[in-house]
Amino acid sequence: MNKRKRVMLYSALYLFVWNVVIVFPFANGLSAVTLPTTTPRPSSRSPLSLTLDELSVQLGGKGRAQACWEAYRSGTDPILGTEAQQRLLQRPADVATLHHQTTCHDGTTKLLLQLPDGLQVETVIIPWPERQRSTVCISSQVGCRQACTFCLTGRMGLLRNLSCDEIVSQVYWAQRVVHSKEMPPIDNIVFMGLGEPADNVDAVVAAAECLTDPHRFALTPRRVTISTVAPTPDAFAKLGRAPAVLAWSVHATRDVLRKQLVPTTRYSMTELRDGLVSTLVQRSKRRRNILLEITLLDQINDTIEDAQHLVEFCQPLVAIPGVRVIVNLIPWNDIQVQTGAAAQYRQPSPERIEAFQQYLVQQGNLRCFIRTTRGDDELAACGQLSTRNR
């Protein structure tokens, strides 16, 4: 090829690149694509949101990533390799910081965590010395939009969802406190704090996957429970993607009463139950257990008639092969002093609670337990969580 032809060829190639790669994208409102000369620096991310493989890439080795997660599981800050690698990743303290902690007379410890935007969220550690383990109750939202009339969180309204990092960081801070106070080790996580998990499904499922990942927090799925009030029938299917036990905050099986206690209810209890049945039959037999939660209110939903209706309501669930239905009775915890509201509810007497339980066990052949009240002297009990910084 002579010199003149080479010049013509190079000129044509130059014009092609100029028009197709540079001019044409801009002319059509698009961004020009350029090839980087160096590997782009990833945005700052918390290791709590990364799988072991992703963290291995960031830290330059699987051993470093494993050491990082070993530190998180023990509630300590790891050394993330070189200074350059540390700049790539946020520390858990960048996701949430421990603003305040309160210890109740029974050892229950409530953590108030401060988020970067100034909002706060509560996490509760419940030690069981006789069982040599601790349960951590974590939040999925700041506030809640479900507005249950007997719940202090429902009085907050919904401020925003929590990210997966923000959910998981609660377990990290709980680990730090457990180790510093020499409390029994954490082996049980319940999504029963602030918020409705079904209103923040993607982050909740991702958090559950992190908690049960053998390379991360390494809990077994049967030690993670996600509780939902079930805003819609498909809420169970969405949350059923998580490697966790499902719990349903039923509170009342009669539609009129359920609407009174959970004003945001838009579906009948039969429709919601059908959604649960559909989800359970599609889950593996190892994940077909269902926990039904009833907050008992004196003279409102604690009668023998209510117990009878609950037994009938449970029959389609009991009929599913491999399903074990467990009813958890929660004596209502007083919130009226904090809200300044007139006395609307009362906690049933121990006799009424036991009579309700006995009917479910003897007449309904259901497994039924009465939840022990923990942390009520410092507003750390079920239904009492709420943050002031709104």
N, C-alpha and C positions, 0 to 999 in steps of 0.2 A: 504494500500500500504506500503510494507516494505521499509527500508532505501535504499537498493540497487536500487530498481525500481525508487524511487524518484530522486536519483542521476542521473540515466540514462535519465530520462525524462527531468530534468533541463539541462543536457548536450546537449541533442538533440535540446531543445529550444534555447539554447545559440548559437549553430552552425547555426541554421536556421536564427536567427537574424543577426549574423555576416555576413553570405554569401548573404542573400537576401537584407537586408537593407543597409549594409555598403560596402561590397566587390563588389557585382554585379553592382551597379550604377557606381562606379569608373571604373570598368573593361570595361564598355560600353560607357565611355566618358561622363557620366552624373554626376550631382552633388548630393551628398548625401542629404537626407531630414532629418532634425532634428526638434524635437518639442521644441519650446521655453519654457523656464521656466517662463518667464514673458511676458506681452503684449508688442510686439515690438513697439518702438517709431516711429511714422509716420514721413516721411520726411517733411521738412519745406515747408509749402504752404501758399499762400496768401488767406485770407478769401474771397477775390474777386472771387476766383475760386470755392468756396464751396457753395452748396445749404444750406438752413436753417437747414435741418436735419443733413447734414454732419458737419456743424459748431457747431450744438448742441452737437454732440458727442465729438468734439474736446474741447469744452469749458465746458462740463459737465452740460449742461442744456439748454433748449430752450429759457428761459428768457434771458440768457446771449447772446445767438446768436441773438435774436431780438434786444437787446440793442446795439450790435455791428453794426448791419445793420442800425439802426436808426442813429447812429453816422456817418456812411459812407454817408447816404443820406443827412446829413446836412454838409458834408465836414469836419468832425472833426475826430480825432483819438480816438477810443474807448479804455477803459481799459479792456483788454482781460482776466479777471479773475486773477488767481494766477500767480506767476512768472514762474512756470513750464509750464502753459498753454501758456503764452506769448512766451516762447521759441519755442513752436511747430509751431507757425504761423508767417508768415512775416507781416510786416506792409506795407501799400500801398507805403510808401516812399522807401521800399526795391524793389518794382517793377519798379517805376519811380520816379524821383525827378524833382521838378520845377526848371529849370535852368535859365529861363529868361521869362519875360512877357512884352508885348508891347501893349499900348493902342492907338487906332486910334482916329482921330478927331470926329468920329461919335459914339465913345464908344465901338466899336468892339475891343475885346482883344484877342491877339494871345499869346498862351503859348508854350514855347519851353521846352519839357520834355526830361530829360536825362535818358537813359536806362542803366542797369548795365554793358553792354558790351561797353559803350562809344558812341553808336549811339544815335541819337536824332530824335524826332518826334514832329510834330506841331499839335496843337489843337486850334480851334477858337471859342470864345464865342461871339455871336451876340445878343446884347440886343435889345428888342423892347419895349421901355417904354410905347408907346401908347397902346400896347396890354398887358402890364404887364406880359411879359414872355421873356425868353431868349432861343435861339437855340444854341446848341453846335455841331460843325462840328468836327468829330473825324476821325482818321486815322486807317487803317487796315494793312498797311505795312510801312516799311521804304523805300521810293522811290516807283517806279512803272515801270513795264516792258512794258506797253502798248504803250509808246512813242508817245502819241498824240502831234502833231507838234505845237499846240497852247498853250500847258500847260507846266508850269515850272517844275512841278513834273515829267513829262515825260522825261525831260532832265537829271534827276538823274539816271535813270535806277533803277533796283530793288536790294536793299541790303539784305533785309530779311523780312520774315513775322513777324507780331506781334502775341504774344500769346493772349489768351482770357483775362488773367490778365492785360496785357499791354494795350489792347484796353479799358477795363473797367476802368482802373486807370485814363484814360484821363477824364472820367466823374467825378470821385472822385476829381481830382485836379480842374476841372472846378467848381464843387460845392464849394470848398474852396475859390476860387477867387470870385465867385458870392456873397458869404456871406460876405467876407471881404470888398468888394467894394460896398455892398448894391445894387447890380444889381437886376433886376427882376428875379424871380425864373425860373429855367430850367424846361421846359416842352416839349422840342422837341430835338431829337437827330438825326443827319443825318450822315451817312457813306459817306462823300463826301470830306474827307481830303486826305492825302497821301495814295496812293495804290489803287489797284483794288480788291474789296471784293471777286469777283469770283475766284481769285487766292489764296485765303486764307479762303476757305468756312467754314471749321470746326470751326475755332476760331471765325469767324464773327457770325455764327449761335449761338454758345455758348454765345457770348457776348450779342446778341440780346435777348436770353432767360433770361440772367441775368438782363438786363435792364427792361424787361417787367414782371419779376417775382414779384408778389404782396408782397413777403416777402423780396425782395432785393431793386432794384431801383424803382420798382412799377410804371413804365410808361405804358400807354396803347399802344398796338401794332400800332395804327394809329398815334402815336407820335414818332415812330422810322422809319426812311426811309433808305433803303440800295440802293445805286446807283451803277450800273455796266455799263461798256462799252460793256458787253456781248462778251467775247472772243470766246465763243462757243454757239450753240443753247441750250445746256443743262445747261448753266450757270443759267438761270432763274429757272429751276427746283431745282437745288442745293440750290440756295439762297432762293427759295420759301419755304423751310423748316423752315425758321426763322419767328418768330411772328413779322412781320414788313411789311411796305408798300414797294413795289418794284419801283425803278426808273431806266430808261434806258437812258444812255447818247448816244443819236442817232447822233446828230451833222449834219448828212446828210443822206438822204434816197436813193440817187443815188450811185450805187456801186463804180464807178470810183472816185467820189469826196470823198466818205467815206474812201476809201483806201488812198487817199491823206492826209486826216486829221488824220486818225487812221491807221498808216502803218502796224500794227500788225494784222489787219483784215484779216481773212482767209476764212470767209463765206460770202455769199451774204446776203443782207439785208432781202430778202424774207425768207431765211433759218433761220436767227436769229429771225425774226418776228414770224415764225411758232413755234419756240421754246417757245416764249413768250405766244402765243395763247394757246399752249398745257398746259403750266403751269397755266395760269389764269383760264381756265375752270376747273381745278382740285382743285383750292383754294376755300375756303368757300366764300360765297357772300360778307361777311364783309371785305374780303381781296383781292377783285378783282380790286381795283383801281390801275391804272398805271400812273406814271408820266414820260413823255417824255421830255428830256432835250436837248435843241439845243443851242450850243454856236454860236452866230451870228458873222460872219466875213464879213466885208464890201466887197461887190462885189464878194463874193465867194459862200456863201450859204444863202444870205439874199434877194434874188430876189423873185418876185411874182411867177415866175416859180417854184422856190424851195418850196414856200408855197403851191402851187397847188399840187406838187408831194407829199408833206407831207400829205395833206388831203387825197389823194388817198391811200397812204400807211397806213393810220390809219383805213380805212374802215373795214378790218377784225377784228380789235380790238374793234371798236365801236359796231360791230354786236354781240359780246358776251353778253349774258344776264347778267345784273347786273354789267357790267364793266363801270367805269367812267374814261375816258381818259382825262388827264390834260397835256397841253403842257406848259413847262416852258422855256421862252426865256431868254438866258443869254448873255447880251452884253459882248463881249470879253474884258478881262482885260489885259492891256499891260504888257508884260514880257521882251520886247526887251532890255530895259535899263539894266536889271539884267544879261541878257545872252550876251550882246555885239553883238547880231546878227543884221544883216541889217533888215530894215523894211520889214517884210514879210506879216504881217497882220495889219489891222486897225479896230477900233471899228466902226460899222455903225452909221450913224447919227440917232438922235431920230426919225426923219421923216421916215426913212427906216424901223426902228424897229417897229414903230407903224403901218405902212402900212402892214408889214408882219403879225402882230398880227390881224389887222382888217380882213385880208383875211381869216385867220384861223377861226375867230369867225363868220363872216358874210357868207362866202361861204362854209366853212367846218363844221359849227355848232359845233366847238370844244371849250372847255374851255381853255383859253390861258392867261397866265400872264407873265409880264416882270419882271424878278428878279431885285430887287433894289441892286445896287452895294454897298457893305459895306466893309470897311477895306482896300481899294486899296492903300491908302497912306502909309501903312506899310506892303505891300505885304501879306495881310491877306484875299484877295478876292479870288473868285473861279478861280482856275488855277494858282494861284501865290504861292502856298505853296512849300517850298523846304528847306532842311536843309544843312548847310555848313559842318557839321562834318560828313564826309563820309568815 
